């Protein structure tokens, strides 16, 4: 659990203490951005391991989008009736204060595929 400061990004409403799990989908405030970084408040998949969440005030997320082009490092999924992609090429580490609210979770098979692609991306 993490104690939050009083200052939060605009539009965030998450409670002061939250439990964050790998594979969970959270609405996250991604602004401010520069250049080609994905922006707005949008759903993101938590990809960092649970051991990190106990000790750090940050989480690593992969944003989700419905209008992006498929690629080997983008994981297809269906969430809340919409087809979209998990954009592993746009991963970011965020302070937990940027997490607005929990929306759900990816399926176990989607999480396994996501982690497998991450291993492949960072493999030599």
Steps between C-alpha positions, in 0.01 A plus 500: 500500500616852425419824675415770245590864505224760478597605149357281221489539123187678387199270473631219722269362764672186628481442876806580713599131526453255217597140430649460153522160332679391182249454219251749643364768269498849649389830357819708520576868444791499251533875433736691480674345203756597236515411130369155406423389857144375545289750689163558666339313785460146370488136607837345578608148591725463804807302388735549796529208746311507832824491701578852373159638594557434870820704514466771234257783436521425128355242261595411143206508261429435134229728356207359306358650181229417246628699201858378475663281237582136585865404545686202651553697824132602530268250668144473366218486754128556538397708800158638581369404158779673305790351307830665578870456559734506798781731382817348644705748296346782710569357848549757776577504867243707688455617854198321648338842537438492122271197538145631490294182551514125440303391193557124502772258395632326190440127459765258623588408139539869405725559801716196411535624140581853619777377731638268229522788251669719764760229561561480124525879467773525763685181414843529338 
